[in-house]
Amino acid sequence: MASAAGGGPAGEGEWLKVAELRAMVQAQDPHAKEVDNLTLRRFLRARDHNVDKASAMFLKFLQWRREAAPGGFVPEEQVRRELSQDKICMGGVDRTGRPILVGLPARHYSASRDMPEFKSFVVYFFDKICARIPRGQEKFLCIVDLKGWGYSNCDIRAYIAAIEIMQNYYPERLGKALLIHVPYMFMKAWKMIYPFIDNNTRDKFVFVDDKSLQETLRREIDENQLPEFLGGKMPLIPLKDYVQHPQAV
């Protein structure tokens, strides 16, 4: 079971629980038929294989999804201001084939943030990165570069909203988040954010000190896939310039 909880191959017992979960959610919401077994398995794993808890979580997700993305995806025009700030970019892939998402929080300003648009933006970029995940892989890697981050960028409400969306509606999608160039003052903000992160997610946030930055990055990512601004050869693509047909997740 440890392997399954970590996102590894499922055993027969786990698939039986997925079937049980499917029967339970389809009886309550016919839209559950449109969701594949891998998605159901992620919700099951997020609730430690408790079918009742996974069912409640998944049914809440279906209702949320209809409200957050009525047409199946968030249209670009709905998040145009957030996109214009280039604070989320697409990178290459790590050594395990997980696509890389790069966050640049120093380009986010709390004073100009509109919360409904920000939440839609979070859905927009999670949909984009999840659509990049190849068959046989279920997770993505995130690099959060806090270089230049200061008080004007500090937005606890937005950070918590993003984490809650990820945990509740994109379970078992984050493989690892590398926080780099972390200023001392950010740790005060982190203390306020930390209680809102569930136990399964906390271990995925890794603070990387400057001395071991290159060693850590190159252990995770080949030079050809590492972003140029971090010493690699892969150009970053701002999310607004990333061309991909929107997909429902």
LUMLOVO-173057 format. One record per residue: residue in three letters; x negated, z negated, y of N, C-alpha, C in turn. Coordinates in pm, whole numbers. Layout:
// residues N
<'ALA' <X Z Y> <X Z Y> <X Z Y>>
...
//
This chain:
// residues 249
<'MET' <-82 0 -121> <0 0 0> <-85 0 126>>
<'ALA' <-206 -53 117> <-292 -55 236> <-321 85 284>>
<'SER' <-338 176 190> <-365 314 228> <-248 375 302>>
<'ALA' <-127 349 255> <-8 402 320> <9 345 458>>
<'ALA' <-14 216 471> <3 152 602> <-95 209 703>>
<'GLY' <-209 256 656> <-308 312 746> <-288 459 773>>
<'GLY' <-183 517 718> <-155 657 744> <-206 749 637>>
<'GLY' <-248 693 521> <-302 775 414> <-193 833 327>>
<'PRO' <-231 886 210> <-135 950 121> <-28 852 76>>
<'ALA' <93 903 57> <204 819 13> <211 817 -138>>
<'GLY' <247 703 -193> <271 693 -336> <417 716 -366>>
<'GLU' <450 718 -494> <589 743 -535> <683 637 -478>>
<'GLY' <636 512 -476> <720 405 -424> <755 424 -277>>
<'GLU' <658 475 -202> <684 498 -59> <786 610 -39>>
<'TRP' <773 717 -118> <869 828 -104> <1010 786 -146>>
<'LEU' <1019 694 -242> <1151 642 -279> <1213 566 -162>>
<'LYS' <1130 494 -90> <1180 424 28> <1219 521 139>>
<'VAL' <1143 631 151> <1180 735 248> <1317 792 213>>
<'ALA' <1341 817 85> <1471 868 41> <1582 768 71>>
<'GLU' <1553 643 51> <1651 538 82> <1679 534 232>>
<'LEU' <1573 546 309> <1588 547 455> <1670 667 499>>
<'ARG' <1643 784 441> <1718 904 477> <1867 886 450>>
<'ALA' <1900 836 333> <2041 816 298> <2108 721 397>>
<'MET' <2036 619 436> <2092 518 526> <2117 575 666>>
<'VAL' <2018 648 721> <2033 698 859> <2128 816 866>>
<'GLN' <2130 901 763> <2221 1015 764> <2366 970 755>>
<'ALA' <2390 858 691> <2526 805 682> <2576 759 818>>
<'GLN' <2482 727 908> <2522 675 1039> <2508 777 1151>>
<'ASP' <2421 876 1132> <2401 978 1235> <2367 1110 1166>>
<'PRO' <2459 1207 1166> <2435 1335 1099> <2312 1410 1150>>
<'HIS' <2269 1382 1276> <2152 1450 1330> <2025 1414 1255>>
<'ALA' <2028 1308 1177> <1911 1268 1099> <1873 1374 996>>
<'LYS' <1968 1460 959> <1938 1565 861> <1834 1663 913>>
<'GLU' <1820 1673 1046> <1730 1769 1107> <1584 1720 1106>>
<'VAL' <1564 1596 1067> <1430 1536 1074> <1363 1539 938>>
<'ASP' <1234 1575 935> <1165 1587 806> <1122 1451 752>>
<'ASN' <1079 1451 626> <1043 1327 559> <918 1262 617>>
<'LEU' <826 1342 671> <706 1284 729> <740 1200 851>>
<'THR' <836 1247 930> <880 1169 1046> <942 1038 1002>>
<'LEU' <1030 1046 902> <1091 924 850> <986 829 796>>
<'ARG' <884 885 732> <778 800 677> <703 726 787>>
<'ARG' <682 791 901> <614 724 1011> <695 604 1061>>
<'PHE' <826 621 1070> <910 508 1112> <908 398 1007>>
<'LEU' <906 436 882> <900 339 774> <770 260 780>>
<'ARG' <659 329 801> <529 263 809> <520 173 932>>
<'ALA' <585 216 1040> <581 136 1162> <654 4 1146>>
<'ARG' <741 -4 1047> <815 -128 1021> <775 -187 887>>
<'ASP' <650 -164 849> <592 -224 728> <680 -203 605>>
<'HIS' <738 -83 596> <817 -41 481> <946 -121 461>>
<'ASN' <992 -186 567> <1122 -252 563> <1227 -148 601>>
<'VAL' <1308 -105 505> <1400 6 526> <1505 -27 631>>
<'ASP' <1556 -149 631> <1657 -187 729> <1602 -180 872>>
<'LYS' <1481 -234 889> <1420 -231 1023> <1384 -89 1064>>
<'ALA' <1335 -9 970> <1301 130 999> <1426 209 1035>>
<'SER' <1536 181 967> <1662 249 996> <1708 219 1138>>
<'ALA' <1704 92 1176> <1745 55 1312> <1655 121 1416>>
<'MET' <1526 124 1388> <1431 186 1480> <1457 336 1493>>
<'PHE' <1481 402 1380> <1500 547 1381> <1631 587 1449>>
<'LEU' <1737 512 1423> <1867 544 1486> <1859 524 1637>>
<'LYS' <1785 425 1680> <1763 405 1823> <1685 524 1881>>
<'PHE' <1587 572 1805> <1509 689 1847> <1599 811 1866>>
<'LEU' <1689 838 1771> <1776 954 1782> <1862 949 1907>>
<'GLN' <1916 831 1935> <1998 816 2055> <1914 836 2180>>
<'TRP' <1795 777 2182> <1705 791 2297> <1666 937 2317>>
<'ARG' <1637 1006 2209> <1590 1144 2219> <1696 1234 2283>>
<'ARG' <1821 1211 2248> <1929 1292 2307> <1937 1272 2458>>
<'GLU' <1904 1152 2502> <1909 1122 2646> <1782 1164 2718>>
<'ALA' <1667 1146 2654> <1539 1175 2718> <1507 1324 2722>>
<'ALA' <1552 1397 2622> <1524 1541 2614> <1649 1612 2560>>
<'PRO' <1752 1626 2644> <1880 1680 2598> <1870 1819 2534>>
<'GLY' <1779 1902 2583> <1765 2036 2528> <1663 2044 2416>>
<'GLY' <1612 1929 2373> <1510 1928 2268> <1370 1909 2321>>
<'PHE' <1352 1928 2452> <1222 1907 2516> <1243 1880 2664>>
<'VAL' <1140 1827 2728> <1145 1801 2873> <1095 1926 2945>>
<'PRO' <1178 1986 3031> <1134 2107 3102> <1024 2076 3204>>
<'GLU' <936 2172 3223> <822 2154 3313> <865 2118 3454>>
<'GLU' <973 2180 3503> <1016 2155 3640> <1059 2010 3662>>
<'GLN' <1092 1940 3556> <1135 1801 3566> <1018 1707 3592>>
<'VAL' <897 1753 3562> <779 1667 3576> <670 1735 3658>>
<'ARG' <710 1826 3745> <613 1907 3816> <517 1824 3903>>
<'ARG' <569 1720 3968> <481 1638 4053> <377 1564 3970>>
<'GLU' <420 1509 3857> <326 1440 3770> <221 1537 3715>>
<'LEU' <264 1655 3677> <170 1755 3625> <66 1796 3728>>
<'SER' <106 1801 3854> <16 1850 3959> <-103 1758 3980>>
<'GLN' <-96 1634 3931> <-204 1538 3954> <-318 1552 3852>>
<'ASP' <-297 1633 3750> <-402 1659 3648> <-460 1530 3590>>
<'LYS' <-373 1434 3562> <-421 1307 3506> <-415 1304 3354>>
<'ILE' <-356 1408 3294> <-356 1423 3149> <-410 1562 3117>>
<'CYS' <-506 1567 3025> <-566 1695 2988> <-575 1706 2836>>
<'MET' <-584 1829 2789> <-603 1856 2648> <-752 1881 2621>>
<'GLY' <-802 1820 2513> <-939 1843 2472> <-943 1921 2342>>
<'GLY' <-1050 1904 2266> <-1064 1973 2137> <-1003 1891 2025>>
<'VAL' <-1077 1877 1916> <-1033 1795 1803> <-1149 1704 1761>>
<'ASP' <-1117 1591 1700> <-1223 1502 1654> <-1271 1546 1515>>
<'ARG' <-1359 1471 1457> <-1421 1510 1330> <-1322 1508 1213>>
<'THR' <-1209 1443 1229> <-1107 1442 1123> <-996 1544 1148>>
<'GLY' <-1009 1620 1257> <-908 1721 1286> <-797 1675 1377>>
<'ARG' <-807 1553 1429> <-704 1504 1521> <-724 1566 1659>>
<'PRO' <-620 1623 1720> <-634 1676 1855> <-662 1564 1954>>
<'ILE' <-730 1599 2062> <-774 1500 2160> <-694 1514 2289>>
<'LEU' <-640 1401 2333> <-572 1391 2461> <-661 1308 2553>>
<'VAL' <-680 1355 2676> <-766 1283 2771> <-681 1235 2889>>
<'GLY' <-685 1105 2913> <-613 1047 3025> <-710 1005 3135>>
<'LEU' <-674 1033 3259> <-759 1002 3375> <-677 915 3472>>
<'PRO' <-667 786 3445> <-579 699 3523> <-617 685 3671>>
<'ALA' <-739 720 3709> <-778 711 3849> <-706 817 3934>>
<'ARG' <-637 910 3867> <-560 1012 3940> <-412 975 3950>>
<'HIS' <-379 857 3902> <-241 808 3909> <-232 704 4021>>
<'TYR' <-132 720 4109> <-116 627 4221> <21 562 4213>>
<'SER' <20 429 4202> <146 358 4183> <241 374 4302>>
<'ALA' <187 386 4422> <272 395 4542> <357 521 4544>>
<'SER' <310 627 4480> <383 754 4484> <454 784 4353>>
<'ARG' <454 689 4262> <513 711 4129> <664 691 4131>>
<'ASP' <737 786 4073> <881 773 4052> <900 743 3903>>
<'MET' <957 628 3870> <961 585 3730> <1038 680 3639>>
<'PRO' <1157 727 3674> <1225 821 3584> <1142 946 3555>>
<'GLU' <1078 1002 3661> <995 1120 3637> <873 1084 3552>>
<'PHE' <815 968 3577> <699 927 3499> <735 915 3350>>
<'LYS' <848 854 3320> <889 840 3181> <912 977 3116>>
<'SER' <970 1068 3192> <988 1204 3140> <854 1271 3115>>
<'PHE' <758 1242 3204> <623 1297 3189> <556 1244 3063>>
<'VAL' <577 1116 3033> <520 1058 2912> <576 1129 2789>>
<'VAL' <706 1154 2789> <768 1227 2679> <710 1368 2671>>
<'TYR' <693 1431 2786> <639 1567 2794> <501 1574 2729>>
<'PHE' <411 1482 2768> <275 1497 2713> <264 1448 2569>>
<'PHE' <346 1352 2529> <345 1315 2387> <397 1429 2301>>
<'ASP' <501 1497 2347> <550 1613 2273> <443 1720 2260>>
<'LYS' <370 1742 2368> <266 1846 2368> <153 1814 2270>>
<'ILE' <106 1689 2274> <-5 1656 2185> <41 1649 2040>>
<'CYS' <162 1601 2016> <211 1593 1877> <233 1732 1819>>
<'ALA' <272 1827 1904> <291 1964 1856> <158 2029 1818>>
<'ARG' <46 1975 1867> <-87 2027 1833> <-140 1972 1702>>
<'ILE' <-81 1867 1652> <-133 1803 1531> <-115 1897 1412>>
<'PRO' <-222 1929 1342> <-214 2027 1233> <-152 1969 1106>>
<'ARG' <-109 2057 1020> <-55 2015 891> <-162 1935 815>>
<'GLY' <-119 1828 755> <-212 1743 682> <-270 1630 766>>
<'GLN' <-238 1632 895> <-283 1528 987> <-160 1482 1066>>
<'GLU' <-151 1356 1098> <-32 1306 1168> <-62 1237 1300>>
<'LYS' <-191 1223 1331> <-227 1143 1447> <-312 1222 1547>>
<'PHE' <-323 1166 1667> <-411 1224 1768> <-507 1116 1817>>
<'LEU' <-615 1160 1879> <-714 1071 1940> <-697 1080 2091>>
<'CYS' <-704 965 2157> <-692 963 2303> <-819 905 2364>>
<'ILE' <-870 974 2465> <-981 921 2545> <-923 883 2681>>
<'VAL' <-934 758 2718> <-886 712 2848> <-1008 681 2934>>
<'ASP' <-1035 769 3031> <-1152 753 3116> <-1111 682 3245>>
<'LEU' <-1156 558 3260> <-1116 476 3375> <-1215 481 3490>>
<'LYS' <-1303 578 3488> <-1400 591 3597> <-1327 612 3729>>
<'GLY' <-1360 533 3830> <-1297 546 3961> <-1167 471 3975>>
<'TRP' <-1123 405 3869> <-996 332 3873> <-1007 211 3964>>
<'GLY' <-903 191 4049> <-902 77 4141> <-762 25 4160>>
<'TYR' <-746 -63 4256> <-616 -128 4277> <-506 -29 4310>>
<'SER' <-538 78 4379> <-435 175 4415> <-383 250 4293>>
<'ASN' <-459 247 4185> <-419 314 4061> <-347 220 3966>>
<'CYS' <-355 91 3991> <-298 -10 3900> <-146 -3 3904>>
<'ASP' <-87 20 3788> <58 36 3779> <105 -23 3645>>
<'ILE' <116 -154 3642> <147 -224 3517> <279 -176 3458>>
<'ARG' <380 -159 3542> <511 -117 3492> <502 20 3423>>
<'ALA' <427 111 3481> <413 244 3423> <335 238 3291>>
<'TYR' <228 159 3288> <149 149 3166> <233 92 3051>>
<'ILE' <309 -12 3081> <393 -73 2978> <500 24 2932>>
<'ALA' <559 98 3026> <661 197 2990> <604 302 2895>>
<'ALA' <482 349 2924> <419 451 2839> <392 397 2700>>
<'ILE' <342 274 2692> <312 214 2562> <439 192 2482>>
<'GLU' <545 147 2548> <670 122 2476> <732 252 2425>>
<'ILE' <723 358 2503> <772 489 2456> <692 532 2333>>
<'MET' <560 517 2340> <477 557 2227> <509 475 2102>>
<'GLN' <520 344 2117> <543 257 2002> <681 277 1941>>
<'ASN' <782 290 2025> <920 294 1977> <964 432 1931>>
<'TYR' <908 537 1993> <961 671 1968> <859 770 1913>>
<'TYR' <732 733 1913> <627 816 1853> <542 728 1762>>
<'PRO' <604 656 1669> <528 562 1586> <428 634 1497>>
<'GLU' <317 568 1475> <213 618 1384> <158 754 1426>>
<'ARG' <163 783 1555> <105 908 1607> <-33 884 1668>>
<'LEU' <-52 771 1734> <-183 741 1791> <-277 698 1681>>
<'GLY' <-389 770 1669> <-490 731 1573> <-586 630 1632>>
<'LYS' <-632 659 1753> <-727 572 1821> <-727 606 1969>>
<'ALA' <-744 504 2053> <-758 526 2197> <-891 466 2240>>
<'LEU' <-981 552 2286> <-1111 507 2334> <-1104 487 2485>>
<'LEU' <-1120 364 2531> <-1120 335 2674> <-1264 329 2721>>
<'ILE' <-1299 420 2812> <-1438 433 2855> <-1451 414 3006>>
<'HIS' <-1573 384 3050> <-1601 360 3193> <-1503 257 3250>>
<'VAL' <-1488 147 3176> <-1386 47 3212> <-1439 -47 3321>>
<'PRO' <-1378 -46 3439> <-1421 -139 3544> <-1375 -281 3513>>
<'TYR' <-1449 -377 3563> <-1418 -517 3534> <-1276 -553 3577>>
<'MET' <-1233 -501 3693> <-1101 -539 3744> <-987 -489 3654>>
<'PHE' <-1014 -387 3574> <-909 -337 3484> <-871 -442 3380>>
<'MET' <-965 -527 3343> <-937 -627 3240> <-828 -725 3283>>
<'LYS' <-813 -747 3413> <-703 -831 3462> <-570 -763 3434>>
<'ALA' <-566 -633 3456> <-443 -557 3427> <-417 -557 3277>>
<'TRP' <-523 -543 3199> <-508 -536 3053> <-446 -664 2997>>
<'LYS' <-479 -777 3055> <-423 -904 3010> <-271 -907 3027>>
<'MET' <-221 -835 3126> <-75 -829 3147> <-9 -726 3055>>
<'ILE' <-84 -624 3017> <-31 -518 2931> <-34 -560 2784>>
<'TYR' <-138 -631 2745> <-165 -663 2605> <-47 -724 2530>>
<'PRO' <27 -820 2587> <139 -880 2513> <249 -781 2474>>
<'PHE' <254 -666 2540> <358 -567 2512> <316 -468 2403>>
<'ILE' <193 -482 2354> <143 -392 2250> <164 -458 2114>>
<'ASP' <227 -387 2021> <254 -449 1890> <125 -459 1808>>
<'ASN' <133 -540 1705> <13 -569 1626> <-47 -446 1561>>
<'ASN' <38 -350 1519> <-12 -229 1455> <-89 -140 1553>>
<'THR' <-56 -152 1681> <-115 -65 1782> <-238 -125 1847>>
<'ARG' <-244 -256 1855> <-353 -323 1927> <-491 -282 1877>>
<'ASP' <-505 -274 1745> <-636 -241 1687> <-679 -98 1717>>
<'LYS' <-586 -15 1763> <-619 124 1790> <-683 143 1927>>
<'PHE' <-673 42 2013> <-737 48 2145> <-879 -6 2135>>
<'VAL' <-976 79 2163> <-1117 43 2149> <-1185 54 2285>>
<'PHE' <-1238 -57 2335> <-1312 -56 2460> <-1457 -21 2428>>
<'VAL' <-1506 83 2493> <-1641 132 2466> <-1730 100 2585>>
<'ASP' <-1837 24 2562> <-1925 -6 2675> <-2016 114 2703>>
<'ASP' <-2067 117 2823> <-2144 234 2868> <-2269 257 2782>>
<'LYS' <-2329 150 2733> <-2453 163 2656> <-2431 237 2523>>
<'SER' <-2314 220 2465> <-2288 284 2336> <-2191 402 2348>>
<'LEU' <-2169 449 2471> <-2069 553 2493> <-2101 681 2417>>
<'GLN' <-2221 735 2437> <-2255 862 2373> <-2259 849 2221>>
<'GLU' <-2311 739 2172> <-2315 717 2028> <-2173 714 1970>>
<'THR' <-2083 644 2039> <-1944 632 1991> <-1874 767 1996>>
<'LEU' <-1889 836 2107> <-1821 965 2122> <-1868 1065 2018>>
<'ARG' <-1998 1070 1995> <-2053 1169 1902> <-2028 1131 1756>>
<'ARG' <-2003 1004 1733> <-1962 964 1599> <-1820 1012 1570>>
<'GLU' <-1738 1014 1672> <-1598 1054 1657> <-1577 1204 1672>>
<'ILE' <-1659 1267 1756> <-1632 1405 1799> <-1759 1488 1794>>
<'ASP' <-1753 1606 1736> <-1865 1699 1736> <-1892 1748 1879>>
<'GLU' <-2017 1779 1908> <-2056 1822 2042> <-1975 1941 2091>>
<'ASN' <-1942 2034 2001> <-1866 2153 2040> <-1722 2121 2079>>
<'GLN' <-1673 2004 2036> <-1536 1964 2066> <-1529 1853 2171>>
<'LEU' <-1643 1799 2206> <-1648 1692 2305> <-1631 1751 2446>>
<'PRO' <-1548 1688 2531> <-1529 1740 2668> <-1660 1756 2743>>
<'GLU' <-1667 1860 2822> <-1789 1889 2899> <-1828 1773 2990>>
<'PHE' <-1731 1708 3052> <-1765 1603 3148> <-1823 1479 3080>>
<'LEU' <-1814 1478 2947> <-1873 1367 2870> <-1997 1412 2793>>
<'GLY' <-2051 1529 2831> <-2175 1575 2771> <-2159 1673 2658>>
<'GLY' <-2035 1716 2631> <-2011 1812 2524> <-1997 1954 2575>>
<'LYS' <-1933 2039 2495> <-1923 2181 2530> <-1779 2229 2541>>
<'MET' <-1681 2140 2529> <-1541 2180 2531> <-1482 2162 2671>>
<'PRO' <-1436 2271 2733> <-1371 2257 2864> <-1239 2181 2849>>
<'LEU' <-1212 2096 2947> <-1082 2029 2949> <-977 2124 3004>>
<'ILE' <-857 2114 2950> <-746 2195 3001> <-642 2102 3061>>
<'PRO' <-623 2103 3193> <-517 2021 3252> <-383 2056 3188>>
<'LEU' <-299 1958 3172> <-174 1979 3100> <-89 2089 3162>>
<'LYS' <-93 2102 3295> <-12 2204 3361> <-60 2345 3327>>
<'ASP' <-185 2357 3283> <-240 2488 3247> <-239 2514 3098>>
<'TYR' <-193 2415 3022> <-192 2429 2876> <-69 2509 2835>>
<'VAL' <-92 2622 2774> <16 2713 2738> <59 2686 2594>>
<'GLN' <184 2646 2581> <240 2621 2448> <391 2619 2461>>
<'HIS' <458 2686 2372> <604 2684 2377> <654 2544 2348>>
<'PRO' <740 2487 2435> <788 2351 2412> <856 2339 2274>>
<'GLN' <830 2226 2210> <892 2202 2080> <954 2064 2077>>
<'ALA' <1062 2053 2006> <1118 1922 1982> <1034 1853 1876>>
<'VAL' <1024 1720 1885> <941 1645 1790> <1032 1573 1691>>
//
